[in-house]
Amino acid sequence: MSDVVLRVIGIGPGGRRQITLEAVDAIAATDVFLILDKGERTAELTAVRQQMLDAHARDGHRVVPVPDPPRDRNPADYEAEVRRWHAARVDVIDEALTEHLPDGGSAAILVWGDPALYDSTLRITDALGRRRDLTVEVVPGVTSASALTAAHGIVAHAVGEPIFTTTGRRLAATPAGADLNQIVMLDSALAFRETAQPDDIVYWGAYLGTEHQIIVSGRVGDVTDEIVAKRAEARERLGWIMDIYLLRREEGS
């Protein structure tokens, strides 16, 4: 197989203007764009990617939809299921590269946010590189965490304090002393309802940087019901949601 350049391009959390100039240049240099297709449920996200390509890709580029392998969202063994899903993704992307770039060239995968933060694409490219000749180029993107703090107009921490980034699944396991400022991603259950104190402060945001953006902030005891209701309504209306929050422990709690 001929050598292929595979670019992993961070495109930010959803706003079309949050794409960086570096990402614009990388898109303009690419022949084939692999779009992991998750069906009608996320058709709007696919459309946003397409709008970025319409604006920045060169003439003659090709868009190749790649069916995203199904995944069990509530498995008995979470890590084993993720490994299985990643392996299935490696297979379908390898097949797409073989079919659409048999003589070499460049391909790209557009990644929401930044490829280094709770995204599996770089693990997949590592596995691909063990199968075939592959040069991987990574372009960083605006993270949902930075978009969240910008939307609320806040600093993520007090002077000299640490920030602990985690997922909803692991929020309850945050180590003692690391819970001053917790940035929580991938939390469909809004786990802070079980871990936070009423006087803690939550800064929540969904669809950051897009026309659908919603933000809520305040004491956990005051705004939790509002967040739950707005999240449920928006997900029902749009069919998808990407949200994140910063949980700040009230001093003395």
Secondary structure, 3 states (H helix, E strand, C coil): CCCEEEEEEECECCCHHHCCHHHHHHHHCCCEEEEEECCHHHHHHHHHHHHHHHHHCCCCCEEEEEECCCCCCCCCCHHHHHHHHHHHHHHHHHHHHHHHCCCCEEEEEEECECCCCCCCHHHHHHHHHCCCCEEEEEECCCCHHHHHHHHHCCCCCCCCCCCEEEEHHHHHHCCCCCCCEEEEECCCCCCHHHHCCCCCEEEEEECCCCCCCEEEEEEHHHHHHHHHHHHHHHHHHHCCCCEEEEEECCCCC
